[in-house]
Each structure stands twice: as structure tokens, then as C-alpha cells.
Amino acid sequence: MVNLEWYRTFKSVYKNRNFSLAAKELFISQPAVSQQMSMLEAHVGYKLFNRKSKGVEPTEYAKLLNNLIIEALDRLENVENGFRTKAFNANRLITIGISTHLFSSLGSSLIAKFEYIDFSFHEDEVLFELVNDKKLDFAIVTTKYDTFDTIQKKVGDIKQIIVGSNTIAAAGFKTKIKANDFTAAENWLNEQVWYSHDSGIPHVKLFWMYAFNKKRPSIIPNYIIPSEYEMLGVLSKNTGVAVVWNCNAKSFLQDKKLQLLWDSKQMPNTEVHLLSGKNDNFNTAFQEIESELNSILR
């Protein structure tokens, strides 16, 4: 039975016209090259190479054999190299940075795609520095960075909305929104129990700036829970309202654990980007992460 390694060795000898150079190219010994060529010659029944003072010369049958196998052998080697690259990217440890607030809705979906992931929780500025310094392979960020040393690609949009527990009677509030009575709507919101993941409420301030054209909301958060997703879980079991990313609230709204109070048309979308250092070894992993995030955020 023919051994494909014989043909691989034959290809190298034919190209280099030298057993020693073929051995170096294939990372095997010169006697191994000689043995494989002898076995191939015995198998095909023809002499393939004539020895010369500085190498070997292919016979006419070797030239014919080369023409017959070279295209198929190249295809097999391309398949093998592609398989090895995929296996390397699938099985190696990759490091991914993400905000703690977006991990449960975005980052955790990547676990089924890779065998080994080391997650880090940081805000965007820190994540960019870690990727730029090659201390992280990838980062999922909501800020656009201009740099020549990293690759950044948009993978979708998210938006901040107001959600509330199902214990709240919100029909009156929604009527005020439809009537564009934003003063009354703001007054209603000021009377609610508020949940936040940050005592400085920057997300609430941003919502107020776009929805009410105000920089300083009057609310004070009653409960501060550092992870937005965990905060939503607590909110769903109690009474109150919160400004959150729509991607985090999606499953809670679908399962009717929370209700959507306001998706303001004045509130702009925020782009989500996948950030990576320039490294060809990451191409397949980058594409898989990009595809997964696209499917979630579309």
C-alpha cells in the first residue's frame, strides 16, 4: 500500500534535486529520505533519480510521476494546513476582555465556540491598552479607536432603554410618553425606586441628556449592584426601574420577567466593536467571534 509521505518526500527531492536539502526541508534524516525513495521506486517499479556528484537528477519516469501527482498533492497539503490552522485556533487558549456589564449577554455566548477562554473584566480604555500592548488577544468594546497596531470591526449596535419590574403600573407613564408630555414622564420616573450598577449613574445622565435635554437627573439610586446583568436579575424579583443596555434586558423582556417602559427615539445607538492585535494566527478566531456577536446583535 502506498504511503503518502513517500510522495511528499518525492516532491521535495524533485524540487531540490538533492536528498540532503529535502531532508532539511522535511525535518527528517537523509537516510530516511533515501529509504523512502527506495521504497517508492520498488512500489512503482521504476528508477526515479540518478545520483550525481552534487545531488540527483530525475529520470523521465520521475518527470511523468511528478506531473501526475503534483496537483493532487498540493491540494492535500493545503487541506492539511487549513485543518491544522483551524485546530490550532480552536484548541489554543485565547484571552478576551469585556465589560462586566456585557459579559452575560455577549461574552458568555462565546464559551460554546472555543475550548479555552480566559476572560478579563475592564472598561473600554483599559481593554484597548491591554490589546494594544498584546496582553489580550481580543476585546469587545463600545468605543471606536484609531490605531495602526490593532484591528477593530463593528459587530452590531446596542442601545440604552428604561425597564421596570412587572409590579409597576406603567400604563399612565406610557401614555405620557405617547403624548410627548416629557415633564410629566420625568416626574413619574423621579418617584420610582431606582436600580443602578454605578453610584455616579453616568448611563442615567446620558439617557436624561438625550430624552429630556437635561444634564442632571434628579434621581438617586436606591440600590447599586456592580454588574448590570445581575442587577436586572435582582430587579426582576423586586420593584423598581433602571436604565440598561437593550442586549442585557432582551432575555428578561422575552421571558416577561421585566417590562419595557421606554425605548426613546431620541436615544442613539451605541456601536459594539471587536478589537484585536494584528496577528494572522487570530484570523479564524476573530471571524468566529465576529460571527457570533453579529448573530446576537443583529
Salt bridges, closest charged atoms under 4 A:
GLU5 OE2 - ARG8 NH2 3.23
GLU25 OE2 - LYS15 NZ 2.52
GLU60 OE2 - LYS63 NZ 3.31
GLU71 OE2 - ARG75 NH1 3.25
ASP74 OD1 - LYS11 NZ 2.70
GLU77 OE2 - ARG8 NH1 3.54
GLU77 OE1 - LYS11 NZ 2.80
GLU80 OE1 - ARG8 NH1 3.29
GLU80 OE2 - ARG84 NH2 3.26
ASP137 OD2 - ARG92 NH1 3.69
ASP157 OD2 - LYS154 NZ 3.19
GLU186 OE1 - LYS214 NZ 2.82
GLU228 OE1 - HIS197 NE2 3.39
ASP263 OD1 - LYS159 NZ 2.78
GLU271 OE2 - LYS154 NZ 3.71
GLU271 OE1 - HIS273 NE2 3.02
GLU290 OE2 - LYS153 NZ 2.95
GLU292 OE1 - LYS113 NZ 3.59
